[in-house]
């Protein structure tokens, strides 16, 4: 019995001795290179925490083993622990500022952590040691763009390209930035309506100039048409002022001295972004011929993946009641918002989109029955500065002076836009 008790006591003392030995081992003892290699294997096999513990333990003995501390910083950055990564990168670069790869990693860490001003400061410091280095300057341009200084980013990219005209990475970035900095747009639209009976072909042309500002976009347009063997013109302005995040407006005013257009047109609409990628709007349009016709409209839109669906109704009150019409539109986007296929179908007549008013006959025409289908294809040049569009539509419309009888209208249109700084 005494022998068994003594054996147990020896085991307990041995365990406590081993435990104390491990507990006292607070400084790494071993081959740092071998342990570093094992830590790298752990990190690249999704055992990041174990790798970080090993790296930290090695650093207790070798605090200035910069490759180890740099790799530790990188693992923190991969895990989204950007502040920890910044601390480790700062230590390394403070000891040895000639480590270019660590400058690059540190700048990327700030960019990934959405702190572009800090990234810009690091890039400027790095360039003191590596003047005109293309990789660092590229990251500087990225930091400038992300800190809302795209013009400065553009200048930085030009410096890179001046030194190396074949730097494809910088050239591609410059093309992308040029497109976003193209605040000015000019465009031409041309279309023709062909009627199955009664009317000769009707031609429509428009020239526009648009500019983006920090307050929103503004577009001036001159419309010209040849209809009923007569010519007419209209000038109008569209504005899209920003009000708050997810909230903007549409404002329009136009004037003409031709009966082919309203004497005055104006309108307003408010757009609001909603959860789940929805958008809604509510507004009106007013057209003044011999009398003023007011159209109430709105829209519901939904973005899903690369697709966009929308529905827009038109309500036009009149003495004989309220005319109703509506259009459903679908777009399938490709590379960006300027490259897409569209198809739209609608029913009912709206003087807002079917400008077929003859002076003195507005009320009768508002009540016309109509069905329509339109398809379009829009695409840009490789550098995104030129945009083209083709449209084709077919409409089955009641004849205004022969109620109950219909004709067909076939529409073909082309458009072109040029963006420039």
Secondary structure, 3 states (H helix, E strand, C coil): CHHHHHHHHHHHHHHHHHHHHHHHCCCCCCCHHHHHHHHHHHHHCCCHHHHHHHHHHHHCCCCCCHHHHHHHHHHHHHCCCHHHHHHHHHHHHHHCCCCHHHHHHHHHHHHHCCCHHHHHHHHHHHHHHCCCCHHHHHHHHHHHHHCCCHHHHHHHHHHHHHHCCCCHHHHHHHHHHHHHCCCEEEEEEEEEEEECCCCCCEEEEEEEEEEEECCEEEEEEEEEEEECCEEEEEEEEEEEEEEECCEEEEEEEEECCCCCCCCEEEEEEEEEEEHHHEEEEEEEEEEECCCEEEEEEEEEEEEECCEEEEEEEEEEEECCEEEEEEEEEEEEECCCCCCEEEEEEEECCCCCCCCCCCCCCHHHHHCCCEEEEEEEEEEECCCCCEEEEEEEEEEEEEECCEEEEEEEEEEEEEEEEEEEC
